Amino acid sequence: MQEFEAGINIVSVPGSNDWGEPYLNEFMNFPDGSNDDQVDSLVQLLHVRAVRYLLPKRETDWAAY
C-alpha cells in the first residue's frame, strides 16, 4: 500500500489493483499532467472534511441578518 500526504491527511492507496497506479501517477504529475479530475475530487473531499469536522464550529446569530 502506498501513501501520500495531503495537508494534515494521509491518503492510502492500495497498489495491487487496476486503478491504484494510475491514480497515484495523476497526483505525481499534477499540475503538469494531462488529467486532474481525480486530484480535484480528492482535494474537494478533503476540503469538505476539514470544514465539517476539523475547523472549530462557530455560533451564528441568524437574527442579526
C-alpha positions as a LaTeX table, in Angstrom:
\begin{tabular}{lrrr}
\hline
Residue & $x$ (\AA) & $y$ (\AA) & $z$ (\AA) \\
\hline
Met1 & 0.00 & 0.00 & 0.00 \\
Gln2 & 1.34 & 3.41 & $-0.94$ \\
Glu3 & 0.59 & 6.60 & 0.95 \\
Phe4 & 0.91 & 10.28 & 0.24 \\
Glu5 & 0.37 & 13.28 & 2.46 \\
Ala6 & $-2.35$ & 15.80 & 1.66 \\
Gly7 & $-2.05$ & 18.62 & 4.15 \\
Ile8 & $-2.80$ & 17.03 & 7.51 \\
Asn9 & $-4.34$ & 13.95 & 5.89 \\
Ile10 & $-2.57$ & 10.79 & 4.80 \\
Val11 & $-4.21$ & 9.00 & 1.91 \\
Ser12 & $-3.57$ & 5.28 & 1.48 \\
Val13 & $-3.94$ & 3.79 & $-1.98$ \\
Pro14 & $-3.70$ & 0.02 & $-2.46$ \\
Gly15 & $-1.08$ & $-0.70$ & $-5.10$ \\
Ser16 & $-2.30$ & $-4.12$ & $-6.22$ \\
Asn17 & $-5.30$ & $-3.17$ & $-8.34$ \\
Asp18 & $-6.12$ & $-1.71$ & $-11.74$ \\
Trp19 & $-6.65$ & 1.86 & $-10.54$ \\
Gly20 & $-4.03$ & 2.43 & $-7.81$ \\
Glu21 & $-1.03$ & 3.14 & $-10.01$ \\
Pro22 & $-2.85$ & 5.44 & $-12.49$ \\
Tyr23 & $-4.40$ & 7.26 & $-9.51$ \\
Leu24 & $-1.03$ & 7.90 & $-7.90$ \\
Asn25 & 0.52 & 8.84 & $-11.26$ \\
Glu26 & $-2.10$ & 11.54 & $-11.71$ \\
Phe27 & $-1.11$ & 13.02 & $-8.35$ \\
Met28 & 2.59 & 12.71 & $-9.06$ \\
Asn29 & 2.18 & 14.53 & $-12.40$ \\
Phe30 & $-0.07$ & 17.28 & $-11.02$ \\
Pro31 & $-0.27$ & 20.14 & $-12.05$ \\
Asp32 & 1.62 & 19.47 & $-15.29$ \\
Gly33 & $-0.16$ & 16.23 & $-16.22$ \\
Ser34 & $-2.88$ & 15.94 & $-18.83$ \\
Asn35 & $-5.51$ & 14.80 & $-16.29$ \\
Asp36 & $-6.51$ & 16.26 & $-12.94$ \\
Asp37 & $-10.07$ & 15.03 & $-12.28$ \\
Gln38 & $-9.06$ & 12.63 & $-9.51$ \\
Val39 & $-6.85$ & 15.26 & $-7.89$ \\
Asp40 & $-9.73$ & 17.76 & $-7.96$ \\
Ser41 & $-12.15$ & 15.22 & $-6.48$ \\
Leu42 & $-9.88$ & 14.26 & $-3.59$ \\
Val43 & $-8.99$ & 17.88 & $-2.80$ \\
Gln44 & $-12.70$ & 18.77 & $-2.70$ \\
Leu45 & $-13.39$ & 15.83 & $-0.36$ \\
Leu46 & $-10.54$ & 16.82 & 1.95 \\
His47 & $-11.74$ & 20.43 & 1.98 \\
Val48 & $-15.31$ & 19.45 & 2.88 \\
Arg49 & $-14.00$ & 17.12 & 5.57 \\
Ala50 & $-11.84$ & 19.88 & 7.03 \\
Val51 & $-14.69$ & 22.39 & 7.05 \\
Arg52 & $-17.17$ & 19.97 & 8.63 \\
Tyr53 & $-15.00$ & 18.14 & 11.13 \\
Leu54 & $-11.71$ & 19.89 & 11.78 \\
Leu55 & $-12.45$ & 23.59 & 11.92 \\
Pro56 & $-14.00$ & 24.94 & 15.11 \\
Lys57 & $-17.72$ & 25.40 & 14.94 \\
Arg58 & $-18.98$ & 28.93 & 15.37 \\
Glu59 & $-22.33$ & 30.10 & 16.52 \\
Thr60 & $-24.27$ & 32.30 & 14.13 \\
Asp61 & $-26.78$ & 34.82 & 15.32 \\
Trp62 & $-29.23$ & 34.47 & 12.44 \\
Ala63 & $-31.47$ & 37.16 & 13.95 \\
Ala64 & $-28.79$ & 39.73 & 13.11 \\
Tyr65 & $-29.23$ & 39.14 & 9.37 \\
\hline
\end{tabular}
